[in-house]
Amino acid sequence: MRACPACRVAAATSGGPASWLAPGATMTGMAATSIQAGKYDRYVATNAIERFGRPEDVARAVRFFLEPDNYITGQVITVDGGLTLRRDRG
């Protein structure tokens, strides 16, 4: 996310909002096969929400950013089921 500050400045000068999504592991495509086979069960058990993300989880965050008259800009929303929380706890 090091590019975010530069993008925020560019967005501010263009007058448009600019925010980002940081999705965690999401059950899509090739990853779904490994996930369903139980390869990552231990990983999932350590998340605050004990499952992998689904495409609709990410879509909800996108929809939030696209709401009319959105006053949010220059932010990052992490959609990772609590993985970041786990990392922050040390």
RAZI-V923953 format. One record per residue. N is the residue number from 1. D_CENTER is the distance of its C-alpha to the mean C-alpha in Angstrom with 1 decimal. Layout:
N:D_CENTER + N:D_CENTER
//
This chain:
1:11.9 + 2:15.6 + 3:16.0 + 4:14.4 + 5:17.8 + 6:19.7 + 7:17.6 + 8:18.0 + 9:21.7 + 10:21.9 + 11:20.2 + 12:22.6 + 13:25.5 + 14:24.8 + 15:24.3 + 16:21.1 + 17:17.7 + 18:15.0 + 19:11.4 + 20:8.2 + 21:4.6 + 22:3.3 + 23:2.7 + 24:5.6 + 25:8.9 + 26:9.4 + 27:13.1 + 28:14.2 + 29:17.2 + 30:18.9 + 31:16.5 + 32:17.5 + 33:21.0 + 34:20.4 + 35:18.3 + 36:20.9 + 37:23.6 + 38:22.4 + 39:21.8 + 40:18.8 + 41:20.1 + 42:20.6 + 43:17.1 + 44:15.8 + 45:18.7 + 46:17.4 + 47:14.1 + 48:14.5 + 49:13.7 + 50:15.9 + 51:14.4 + 52:12.0 + 53:9.3 + 54:11.0 + 55:10.6 + 56:11.6 + 57:8.7 + 58:6.5 + 59:9.8 + 60:10.3 + 61:7.7 + 62:9.4 + 63:12.7 + 64:12.2 + 65:12.1 + 66:15.1 + 67:17.3 + 68:20.7 + 69:21.8 + 70:18.4 + 71:19.3 + 72:15.9 + 73:15.6 + 74:14.6 + 75:11.5 + 76:8.0 + 77:5.6 + 78:3.6 + 79:3.0 + 80:5.5 + 81:8.8 + 82:10.3 + 83:10.4 + 84:10.1 + 85:12.8 + 86:14.9 + 87:14.9 + 88:15.9 + 89:18.7 + 90:20.4
//
